[in-house]
Amino acid sequence: MSPVPAGQRVLSGMRPTGQLHLGNYHGALRNWVDLQFQYECFFFVADWHALTTGYEDTRNLPDYIHEMLVDWLAAGIDPGVATIFIQSQVPEHAELHLLLSMITPLGWLERVPTYKDQQEQLKEKDLATYGFLGYPLLQSADILLYRPTFVPVGEDQVAHVEITREIARRFNHLYGREPDFEVKAERAIKELGGRNVALYRQARKQFQEAGDTAALERGRSLVTSNTRITMADRERLLGYLEGGNVSILPEPQVLLTATPKVPGLDGRKMSKSYGNIIGLREDPDSVSRKLKAMTTDPARVRRTDPGDPAKCPVFDLHKIHSDEPTREWAANGCRSAGIGCLECKKPLIDKVVAEISVIRERAREYQENPELVNNIVDEGASKARDAARETLDEVRRAMNLRAG
């Protein structure tokens, strides 16, 4: 396994909704499991975000948090590699949210695409609250607090990262005047190591004295590809290269992740609100019964009717779980009516049950030892607070507030 590159940090979180389902797993969690061995990863339970739409009844919130943490651990998130914590246990999230609220134009929050969409979808709830309007800003604070290089998202979430970038840009424009910037930048140059020191100085001189944009790009590449320097030093060197100053809150990059279509039992998107899910730790017999009854191509009324795999939600699950020969067998059998729907489902059921059984087995240790989960998130909160305090100290200094 290759070492995790220094300064390359990833941050992501989930709202606690209790036990997760296959849609959560294949839509995000499975990707997290892979990312934790490629980057320094911070994964958090976004319990304050759960309050933005569910503030009126929080009785089940502690159970939801615990069950989701068990699912993460059982799915393969390794607390020895990744930092796992609960948002509300790191109060720095709230402080940065407050400070950023002082500079964020109201119109930026009102234009977030999901703001009006969720108001429409959740008409039965009273969402005329400051917390609901401000949740994208809290999300931005969650991200910027850890100064990650990447935020893994699907295409539908890119807008949330973009507003975060805009807020970081505005903050840096207002306050990006770090004390002793040149001294710190010169110290950071030496951390580039060996020949890179001379190459960086050469690129900086060529750009600032002659406007050589090719030299600027060489210098940028030299800095961003270097795994020896910290995120803070990377931003200092990029600013120094261009003759500017430091980005106190670096703009995170989108790490666009492939999000497979995970259909629910009725063909719609798998969602608890639709009641069409397969739980990540569901009983195998229940999984088998549900999949046997799952909606298929409506054109296949009788066993002898040919179907279209593109119109069958069962085939979408085959795309996720089955190997290429099995997918070809299922697609050809469907089109020719050579196999029936139950026959098509059989290898899929076997695969899903096997996957869930592994997760159920791993979960047992955490279910039987709840203190083990508590210890993991306590340790994670401690690590997260160390990183968060470092950012907030710089933010406070930049805003001429007394550091904590």
matplotlib code that plots the C-alpha trace (Angstrom):
import matplotlib.pyplot as plt

x = [0.0, 1.4, 1.7, -1.0, 0.3, 1.1, -1.3, -3.8, -6.9, -10.4, -13.5, -17.1, -20.0, -23.5, -26.7, -27.6, -30.8, -30.3, -29.1, -28.0, -29.2, -27.6, -28.2, -26.1, -23.4, -23.0, -23.7, -21.0, -19.8, -18.1, -16.2, -15.1, -13.6, -11.4, -10.5, -9.2, -6.2, -5.4, -5.8, -5.9, -9.6, -12.0, -15.5, -18.1, -21.7, -23.5, -25.9, -26.4, -27.4, -30.1, -31.7, -32.1, -35.1, -35.8, -35.5, -39.0, -38.3, -34.8, -35.7, -34.2, -31.1, -28.7, -29.8, -29.5, -26.0, -24.9, -26.4, -24.9, -21.4, -21.8, -22.6, -19.6, -17.3, -18.9, -18.6, -14.9, -14.1, -10.9, -10.5, -6.8, -6.5, -9.4, -10.6, -14.2, -16.1, -19.5, -19.9, -21.4, -18.4, -16.2, -17.7, -15.3, -17.8, -20.2, -17.7, -16.5, -20.1, -20.8, -17.7, -18.5, -22.1, -20.8, -19.4, -21.7, -24.3, -27.9, -28.5, -25.8, -27.8, -31.2, -29.9, -28.6, -30.6, -31.6, -33.0, -36.3, -36.3, -36.4, -39.0, -41.2, -40.5, -41.0, -44.1, -45.4, -42.5, -42.0, -38.7, -38.9, -36.0, -32.6, -31.0, -32.6, -31.6, -28.1, -27.4, -25.3, -23.1, -22.8, -21.8, -19.2, -17.8, -17.7, -15.5, -13.3, -12.5, -10.3, -8.8, -9.3, -7.8, -10.9, -14.5, -16.0, -19.4, -21.8, -22.8, -25.9, -23.8, -21.2, -23.2, -22.6, -18.8, -18.9, -20.6, -17.9, -15.2, -16.9, -17.1, -13.4, -12.5, -14.5, -12.9, -9.4, -10.0, -11.1, -8.6, -5.8, -2.9, -0.9, 1.6, 5.2, 4.0, 7.3, 9.3, 6.9, 7.0, 10.8, 10.8, 8.3, 10.4, 13.2, 10.6, 10.3, 13.6, 16.7, 16.5, 12.9, 14.0, 16.0, 13.3, 10.6, 12.8, 13.5, 9.8, 8.8, 11.5, 10.5, 6.8, 7.2, 9.9, 8.8, 5.2, 6.1, 2.8, 4.5, 6.9, 3.8, 2.3, 5.6, 5.8, 2.2, 2.7, 5.9, 4.0, 0.8, 2.5, 4.9, 3.8, 6.3, 4.6, 1.6, -1.7, -0.9, 2.6, 1.2, -1.1, 1.7, 3.9, 1.2, 0.5, 4.2, 4.7, 2.2, 3.4, 0.2, -0.5, -1.8, -5.2, -6.1, -9.1, -7.9, -10.6, -11.4, -11.6, -14.4, -13.6, -16.3, -17.3, -19.3, -22.6, -24.3, -28.1, -29.3, -33.0, -35.4, -37.7, -40.4, -38.0, -37.7, -34.5, -33.8, -34.9, -36.3, -39.0, -40.3, -40.1, -38.3, -35.0, -32.8, -31.0, -27.2, -27.6, -31.0, -31.8, -30.8, -34.2, -35.9, -33.5, -34.3, -38.1, -37.9, -35.8, -38.0, -40.9, -39.0, -40.5, -39.2, -39.8, -43.6, -43.7, -43.0, -46.4, -45.9, -42.9, -42.8, -42.9, -39.5, -38.3, -35.9, -33.1, -32.8, -36.3, -35.8, -34.6, -33.4, -30.9, -29.6, -28.8, -27.0, -24.8, -23.7, -23.4, -22.9, -19.8, -19.9, -20.8, -23.7, -24.9, -24.7, -26.6, -29.3, -29.7, -29.8, -32.2, -34.5, -34.6, -35.2, -37.5, -35.1, -35.2, -37.9, -37.7, -37.2, -34.5, -32.8, -33.0, -31.4, -27.7, -28.4, -30.0, -27.0, -24.6, -26.6, -27.0, -23.3, -22.4, -24.8, -23.8, -20.2, -21.3, -23.6, -20.8, -18.4, -21.2, -21.7, -18.5, -19.6, -23.2, -22.0, -19.5, -21.1, -18.2, -15.9, -17.8, -17.8, -14.1, -13.5, -15.5, -14.0, -10.5, -11.7, -13.2, -9.8, -7.9, -10.6, -10.4, -6.6, -7.0, -10.0, -8.2, -5.3, -7.6, -9.6, -6.5, -5.5, -9.0, -9.2, -5.8, -6.8, -10.0, -8.1, -9.9, -8.0, -6.9, -8.3]
y = [0.0, 3.4, 6.0, 8.7, 11.9, 14.6, 17.5, 15.8, 15.8, 14.7, 15.6, 14.3, 13.8, 12.3, 13.2, 10.6, 8.8, 5.5, 2.3, 2.8, 1.0, -0.1, 3.2, 4.9, 2.3, 2.3, 6.0, 7.2, 4.9, 2.4, 5.3, 6.5, 3.0, 3.4, 7.0, 6.4, 4.6, 7.3, 10.5, 11.7, 11.4, 13.1, 11.6, 13.1, 12.5, 15.7, 15.8, 19.5, 19.3, 16.8, 19.6, 21.9, 19.8, 17.7, 20.1, 19.4, 15.8, 14.8, 11.8, 9.2, 11.2, 9.4, 6.0, 7.2, 8.5, 5.2, 3.0, 5.0, 4.8, 1.0, 0.9, 2.9, 0.7, -2.5, -1.3, -0.9, 2.6, 2.1, 4.3, 3.5, 5.2, 7.7, 10.2, 9.5, 12.0, 13.6, 17.2, 18.5, 17.2, 19.8, 23.2, 24.9, 24.1, 26.5, 29.2, 29.2, 29.1, 32.2, 34.1, 33.3, 34.4, 37.9, 38.1, 35.9, 37.8, 36.7, 36.3, 33.6, 31.4, 32.0, 31.0, 27.6, 25.1, 22.8, 25.6, 26.0, 22.4, 21.1, 23.7, 22.3, 18.7, 19.1, 21.3, 19.6, 21.0, 24.5, 25.4, 29.2, 29.1, 30.7, 27.3, 26.0, 29.1, 28.9, 25.2, 25.7, 28.0, 25.5, 23.0, 25.4, 25.9, 22.1, 21.9, 25.0, 24.2, 21.3, 22.9, 19.8, 19.4, 17.5, 17.1, 13.9, 14.6, 13.4, 15.8, 16.9, 18.3, 20.3, 23.5, 23.1, 22.9, 25.9, 28.2, 27.0, 28.1, 31.5, 32.0, 31.1, 33.5, 36.3, 35.6, 35.5, 38.8, 40.5, 39.1, 37.3, 39.3, 36.8, 38.3, 37.4, 36.0, 36.3, 34.7, 31.7, 31.4, 31.4, 28.7, 26.7, 26.9, 25.0, 22.2, 21.5, 19.7, 19.5, 20.7, 21.8, 24.8, 26.2, 25.4, 27.2, 30.3, 30.3, 30.0, 32.8, 35.1, 34.4, 35.1, 38.1, 39.8, 38.8, 37.7, 34.2, 32.3, 29.0, 29.5, 30.2, 26.9, 25.1, 26.6, 25.7, 22.2, 22.0, 23.0, 21.1, 17.8, 18.0, 15.5, 16.8, 20.1, 20.9, 22.4, 25.7, 25.8, 24.9, 27.9, 30.2, 29.0, 29.5, 33.0, 33.8, 32.5, 34.9, 37.9, 37.8, 36.7, 33.6, 31.9, 31.4, 29.3, 27.4, 26.7, 23.0, 21.0, 18.8, 15.1, 14.0, 10.4, 8.1, 7.5, 4.4, 4.4, 2.3, 1.6, 0.8, -2.1, -0.1, 1.2, 4.7, 5.9, 3.9, 6.1, 5.6, 8.2, 5.9, 2.7, 0.9, 0.1, -2.9, -2.2, -2.6, -5.0, -6.5, -10.1, -12.3, -13.9, -10.5, -9.4, -12.5, -12.0, -8.3, -8.9, -11.7, -9.3, -6.4, -4.5, -5.5, -4.4, -3.8, -5.2, -8.7, -9.6, -13.3, -15.5, -15.7, -11.9, -10.4, -7.5, -4.5, -4.5, -0.7, -0.4, -2.9, -1.7, -5.2, -4.9, -1.6, -3.7, -6.3, -3.4, -2.8, -6.3, -8.8, -9.5, -8.9, -12.6, -12.5, -9.1, -10.4, -13.6, -11.5, -9.0, -11.6, -13.8, -10.8, -9.7, -13.2, -14.3, -17.1, -16.6, -15.5, -12.6, -14.8, -16.7, -13.4, -12.3, -15.5, -14.6, -11.1, -12.2, -14.4, -11.5, -9.0, -11.4, -12.3, -8.6, -7.8, -10.9, -9.7, -6.3, -7.9, -10.0, -7.1, -5.1, -7.6, -6.6, -3.0, -3.9, -6.0, -3.3, 0.1, 1.6, 0.7, 3.0, 5.7, 5.5, 5.7, 8.9, 10.4, 9.9, 11.1, 14.3, 15.0, 14.7, 16.8, 19.5, 19.7, 20.4, 22.7, 24.8, 25.4, 26.8, 28.9, 30.4, 31.6, 32.9, 34.8, 36.4, 37.4, 39.0, 40.7, 38.6, 37.3, 33.7, 31.1]
z = [0.0, -1.0, 1.8, 2.2, 0.6, 3.2, 3.3, 1.0, 3.2, 2.4, 4.4, 4.2, 6.5, 6.7, 8.5, 11.1, 10.1, 11.9, 10.2, 6.6, 3.5, 0.2, -1.4, 1.3, 1.0, -2.7, -3.0, -0.6, 2.1, -0.2, -1.7, 1.7, 2.4, -0.6, 0.0, 3.5, 2.1, -0.4, 1.6, 5.2, 5.8, 8.3, 8.4, 10.7, 11.8, 10.9, 13.9, 13.9, 10.3, 11.3, 13.3, 10.3, 9.2, 12.2, 15.2, 16.5, 17.6, 18.6, 20.8, 18.5, 17.5, 19.9, 18.6, 15.0, 15.6, 17.2, 14.6, 11.7, 13.4, 13.7, 10.0, 9.1, 11.1, 9.9, 6.3, 6.6, 7.8, 9.9, 12.9, 12.8, 9.4, 9.2, 11.8, 12.8, 14.9, 15.8, 14.6, 17.9, 19.8, 18.0, 19.0, 16.6, 13.9, 15.5, 16.0, 12.4, 11.3, 13.4, 12.1, 8.5, 8.9, 9.5, 5.9, 3.9, 1.8, 2.4, -1.3, -1.5, 0.8, -0.8, -4.2, -3.1, -5.4, -2.6, -0.4, -2.3, -3.5, 0.1, 1.2, -1.6, -0.8, 3.0, 2.9, 6.1, 8.1, 9.3, 7.6, 8.0, 10.4, 10.4, 10.9, 7.6, 5.6, 7.1, 6.7, 3.5, 5.5, 8.4, 5.7, 4.4, 7.9, 8.4, 5.3, 5.7, 9.3, 8.2, 5.1, 3.0, -0.5, -1.7, -0.8, -2.4, -3.9, -6.6, -9.4, -7.6, -4.7, -6.6, -5.9, -2.1, -2.6, -5.0, -2.4, 0.1, -2.4, -2.8, 1.0, 1.3, -1.5, 0.2, 3.5, 2.0, 0.1, 3.3, 5.8, 3.9, 5.3, 7.4, 9.8, 8.9, 5.6, 3.8, 6.6, 6.7, 3.0, 2.8, 5.5, 3.5, 0.4, 2.2, 2.9, -0.8, -0.6, -2.8, -6.4, -6.0, -3.9, -6.8, -9.4, -7.3, -6.9, -10.6, -11.5, -9.0, -10.4, -14.1, -13.4, -11.2, -13.3, -16.8, -16.5, -17.7, -17.3, -18.2, -15.3, -13.0, -14.0, -13.5, -10.0, -9.2, -10.3, -8.2, -5.1, -5.5, -6.4, -3.4, -0.7, 1.9, 2.8, 4.8, 3.5, 5.1, 3.6, 0.2, 0.3, 1.4, -1.5, -4.0, -2.8, -2.6, -6.1, -7.5, -5.5, -3.3, 0.2, 1.9, 1.6, 5.2, 4.2, 1.1, -1.5, -1.5, -4.8, -5.8, -5.9, -8.2, -7.4, -9.5, -7.8, -9.1, -9.5, -6.6, -7.1, -4.3, -4.2, -6.1, -8.8, -7.4, -5.8, -2.6, 0.3, 3.8, 3.0, 0.2, 2.4, -0.4, 1.2, 1.9, 5.2, 5.4, 8.2, 7.4, 8.1, 5.0, 4.9, 4.8, 2.0, 0.0, 0.3, -0.6, -3.7, -4.9, -4.8, -6.3, -9.2, -12.7, -16.2, -16.4, -19.9, -18.6, -17.5, -18.4, -18.2, -22.1, -22.6, -23.6, -21.5, -21.7, -19.1, -19.4, -17.9, -15.1, -11.7, -10.9, -13.7, -12.2, -9.1, -11.3, -12.6, -9.0, -7.7, -10.6, -12.7, -16.5, -17.5, -15.1, -16.4, -20.0, -19.0, -17.3, -20.1, -22.9, -20.9, -20.3, -23.9, -25.3, -22.4, -22.0, -18.2, -15.9, -13.5, -10.4, -12.2, -13.1, -9.4, -8.0, -8.5, -7.4, -4.2, -3.5, -4.0, -1.9, 0.9, 0.9, 1.0, 3.8, 5.8, 5.9, 7.2, 9.8, 11.1, 11.5, 13.2, 15.9, 17.7, 17.9, 18.8, 21.7, 22.8, 22.6, 24.6, 21.8, 19.5, 22.1, 22.5, 18.8, 18.4, 21.5, 20.1, 16.7, 18.3, 20.0, 16.7, 14.9, 17.5, 17.2, 13.5, 14.0, 16.6, 14.3, 11.6, 14.1, 15.6, 12.2, 11.5, 14.7, 14.2, 10.6, 12.0, 14.8, 17.4, 20.4, 19.7, 22.1]

ax = plt.figure().add_subplot(projection="3d")
ax.plot(x, y, z, "-o")
ax.set_aspect("equal")
plt.show()
